[in-house]
Amino acid sequence: MTDRNLDMKPTTPTPDPSSTPTPPATAPTPAERSAAEAPVGPVARWAIHRRLYDWVLSLAHTKHATWSLFLLSFAESSFFPIPPDVLLGPLCLGHRKKAMWFATVTTIASVLGAFLGYYIGYALIDLALMIPSITQASIDDLAGEFDQRGQLYVFIAALTPIPFKLLTITAGFAKMNLLVFTIACLIGRATRFYLVAGLFWWIGPKAVPLIDKYFNWLCLLFVILLVGGFSILKLLH
């Protein structure tokens, strides 16, 4: 052997980059988005309330979700039966950094919709009586109290599950002071929707599976709160 051969050292083979395992991508976790898309079981044909909820929930996965939230919030204040909270919550889960923005959109749209409800009660009361849950008796019953407690009634309805459209239409029928009406709507709606957005932001992605699991119990709780809100109005009557 030559000295040259004796001085040769074994070389370490260079690893093939294509064979090196690639670490998992550090993209933003999809948990917040996938939670709102969690599949649910079959829904019975009689469960109209659940079907409406699922339909509204599906709007959260479209590119027009913010506009859907705006329109839903606007309509709920004057004629639509589904509260915007069911869309506000999933949107806050899917985009938690924008939770307060969604609450702002919901509040503004709801107050604008309240003006439509006011106008319906003011000038189109016959049309208002075609809306489910709106009756002449309920409007007459509340209208007589609006001079003294109208702002309190509107605030309670804006903050609780009481059908907000009942109070916005009644306020127009009773010709409630528009400035007082606006302030009561704004404070009540903002308090409610910012609390809802903050709650969903705080709970995080686990909220939607819990809603799916306990949906019927939550509906019962909603009814209890609804009855409680009406009971408060009766006590104030």
C-alpha positions as CSV (number, residue, x, y, z in Angstrom):
1,M,0.0,0.0,0.0
2,T,1.1,3.5,-0.6
3,D,1.1,6.3,2.0
4,R,-1.7,7.9,0.0
5,N,-3.9,4.9,0.5
6,L,-3.2,4.7,4.2
7,D,-4.2,8.4,4.7
8,M,-7.6,7.9,3.2
9,K,-10.5,8.2,5.6
10,P,-13.9,6.8,5.1
11,T,-16.3,9.5,4.0
12,T,-19.8,9.8,5.4
13,P,-22.4,9.5,2.7
14,T,-24.4,12.7,2.1
15,P,-28.1,12.0,2.8
16,D,-30.4,12.3,-0.1
17,P,-32.7,15.3,0.6
18,S,-35.6,13.5,-1.0
19,S,-35.3,10.7,1.6
20,T,-35.2,12.9,4.6
21,P,-38.5,13.0,6.5
22,T,-40.1,16.4,6.2
23,P,-41.3,17.8,9.5
24,P,-45.0,18.5,9.7
25,A,-46.0,22.0,8.5
26,T,-46.5,24.6,11.1
27,A,-49.6,26.0,9.5
28,P,-52.2,27.6,11.7
29,T,-54.2,24.8,13.5
30,P,-57.5,24.1,11.8
31,A,-59.2,23.1,15.0
32,E,-61.1,26.4,15.2
33,R,-62.4,25.9,11.7
34,S,-63.1,22.2,11.8
35,A,-65.0,22.5,15.1
36,A,-67.6,24.6,13.4
37,E,-67.8,22.0,10.6
38,A,-68.2,18.9,12.8
39,P,-70.7,16.5,11.3
40,V,-73.9,15.9,13.1
41,G,-76.1,12.9,13.2
42,P,-79.4,12.5,11.3
43,V,-82.1,15.0,12.1
44,A,-85.7,13.8,12.6
45,R,-88.2,15.3,10.1
46,W,-90.2,16.9,12.9
47,A,-87.1,18.7,14.3
48,I,-87.7,21.9,12.3
49,H,-85.8,24.0,14.9
50,R,-82.7,21.8,14.4
51,R,-83.0,22.0,10.6
52,L,-83.2,25.8,10.7
53,Y,-80.2,25.8,13.1
54,D,-78.2,23.6,10.8
55,W,-79.1,25.7,7.8
56,V,-78.0,28.9,9.5
57,L,-74.8,27.1,10.7
58,S,-73.9,26.2,7.2
59,L,-73.7,29.9,6.3
60,A,-70.6,30.1,8.4
61,H,-68.7,28.1,5.9
62,T,-69.3,30.3,2.9
63,K,-67.3,33.2,1.6
64,H,-70.2,35.5,2.2
65,A,-70.4,34.6,5.9
66,T,-70.1,38.1,7.2
67,W,-72.9,39.4,4.9
68,S,-75.0,36.4,5.9
69,L,-74.5,37.4,9.5
70,F,-75.4,41.0,8.7
71,L,-78.6,40.0,6.9
72,L,-79.6,37.5,9.5
73,S,-79.2,40.0,12.3
74,F,-81.1,42.6,10.3
75,A,-84.0,40.3,9.5
76,E,-84.3,38.9,13.1
77,S,-85.1,42.3,14.4
78,S,-88.2,42.6,12.3
79,F,-89.5,39.3,11.0
80,F,-87.1,36.3,11.0
81,P,-87.4,33.7,13.8
82,I,-83.8,32.5,14.1
83,P,-81.5,34.7,16.4
84,P,-78.2,35.7,14.9
85,D,-76.3,34.1,17.9
86,V,-76.3,30.7,16.1
87,L,-74.2,32.2,13.3
88,L,-72.2,34.6,15.4
89,G,-70.9,31.8,17.5
90,P,-69.4,29.6,14.8
91,L,-67.9,32.6,13.0
92,C,-66.2,33.6,16.2
93,L,-64.8,30.0,16.5
94,G,-63.5,29.9,13.0
95,H,-61.9,33.4,13.2
96,R,-61.3,34.0,16.8
97,K,-59.2,37.2,16.2
98,K,-62.3,38.7,14.5
99,A,-64.8,37.9,17.2
100,M,-65.3,41.5,18.3
101,W,-65.7,42.5,14.6
102,F,-68.4,40.0,14.1
103,A,-70.1,41.2,17.3
104,T,-70.0,44.8,15.9
105,V,-71.5,43.7,12.6
106,T,-74.3,41.8,14.4
107,T,-75.0,44.8,16.6
108,I,-75.2,47.4,13.8
109,A,-77.3,45.2,11.6
110,S,-79.7,44.3,14.4
111,V,-80.2,48.0,15.3
112,L,-80.8,48.8,11.6
113,G,-83.3,46.0,11.5
114,A,-85.0,47.3,14.6
115,F,-85.8,50.5,12.6
116,L,-87.5,48.3,10.0
117,G,-89.5,46.7,12.8
118,Y,-90.4,50.1,14.1
119,Y,-91.6,51.2,10.7
120,I,-93.7,48.1,10.3
121,G,-95.4,48.8,13.6
122,Y,-95.8,52.5,12.8
123,A,-97.2,52.2,9.3
124,L,-97.8,48.6,8.3
125,I,-99.4,47.0,11.4
126,D,-101.6,44.7,9.2
127,L,-98.4,43.3,7.7
128,A,-96.9,42.8,11.1
129,L,-99.8,40.6,12.2
130,M,-98.8,38.1,9.5
131,I,-95.5,37.5,11.2
132,P,-95.5,34.4,13.5
133,S,-95.7,35.2,17.2
134,I,-97.1,38.7,16.5
135,T,-100.7,39.2,17.5
136,Q,-102.9,42.2,17.9
137,A,-103.5,41.2,21.6
138,S,-99.8,41.1,22.4
139,I,-99.2,44.5,20.7
140,D,-102.1,46.2,22.4
141,D,-101.1,44.7,25.7
142,L,-97.6,46.2,25.5
143,A,-98.4,49.4,23.6
144,G,-100.3,50.9,26.6
145,E,-97.1,50.7,28.8
146,F,-94.6,52.1,26.4
147,D,-95.1,55.7,27.6
148,Q,-93.7,54.8,31.0
149,R,-91.5,51.7,30.4
150,G,-91.0,51.4,26.7
151,Q,-87.2,51.9,26.9
152,L,-87.0,49.2,29.6
153,Y,-89.1,46.7,27.6
154,V,-87.0,47.2,24.4
155,F,-83.8,46.9,26.4
156,I,-85.0,43.6,28.0
157,A,-86.0,42.2,24.6
158,A,-82.7,43.3,23.1
159,L,-80.8,41.5,25.8
160,T,-82.8,38.3,26.2
161,P,-84.3,35.6,23.9
162,I,-87.7,37.4,23.8
163,P,-88.5,37.8,20.1
164,F,-87.0,41.2,19.5
165,K,-89.3,41.9,16.6
166,L,-92.3,41.9,19.0
167,L,-90.9,44.8,20.8
168,T,-89.6,46.7,17.8
169,I,-93.0,46.5,16.1
170,T,-94.8,47.4,19.2
171,A,-92.5,50.4,19.7
172,G,-93.5,51.7,16.3
173,F,-97.2,51.0,16.9
174,A,-97.0,52.9,20.2
175,K,-95.0,55.7,18.5
176,M,-92.2,55.5,21.0
177,N,-89.6,58.2,21.0
178,L,-87.2,57.2,18.3
179,L,-84.1,58.5,20.1
180,V,-84.9,56.6,23.3
181,F,-85.8,53.5,21.2
182,T,-82.4,53.7,19.4
183,I,-80.4,54.0,22.6
184,A,-82.3,51.1,24.3
185,C,-81.7,48.9,21.2
186,L,-78.0,49.8,20.9
187,I,-77.2,49.2,24.6
188,G,-79.2,45.9,24.8
189,R,-78.0,44.4,21.5
190,A,-74.4,45.4,22.0
191,T,-74.3,44.0,25.5
192,R,-75.8,40.7,24.3
193,F,-73.7,40.2,21.2
194,Y,-70.4,41.2,22.6
195,L,-71.0,38.8,25.5
196,V,-71.9,36.0,23.1
197,A,-68.8,36.7,20.9
198,G,-66.6,36.9,24.0
199,L,-68.0,33.6,25.4
200,F,-67.4,31.7,22.2
201,W,-63.9,33.2,21.9
202,W,-63.1,32.1,25.4
203,I,-64.6,28.5,25.2
204,G,-62.9,27.9,21.8
205,P,-63.4,25.0,19.3
206,K,-65.0,22.7,21.9
207,A,-68.2,24.8,21.9
208,V,-69.8,23.4,18.7
209,P,-69.5,19.7,19.6
210,L,-71.0,20.6,23.0
211,I,-73.9,22.4,21.2
212,D,-74.4,19.4,19.0
213,K,-74.4,17.0,21.9
214,Y,-76.8,19.0,24.1
215,F,-78.8,20.8,21.5
216,N,-82.2,19.8,22.8
217,W,-81.2,20.8,26.3
218,L,-80.0,24.1,25.1
219,C,-83.3,24.6,23.3
220,L,-85.1,23.9,26.6
221,L,-82.9,26.5,28.3
222,F,-83.7,28.9,25.5
223,V,-87.4,28.4,26.2
224,I,-86.9,28.9,29.9
225,L,-85.0,32.1,29.3
226,L,-87.8,33.2,26.9
227,V,-90.5,32.5,29.5
228,G,-88.4,34.2,32.1
229,G,-88.1,37.3,29.9
230,F,-91.8,37.5,29.4
231,S,-92.4,37.0,33.1
232,I,-90.2,40.0,33.8
233,L,-92.3,42.0,31.4
234,K,-95.4,40.9,33.1
235,L,-94.0,41.9,36.5
236,L,-93.2,45.3,35.1
237,H,-96.6,45.6,33.5
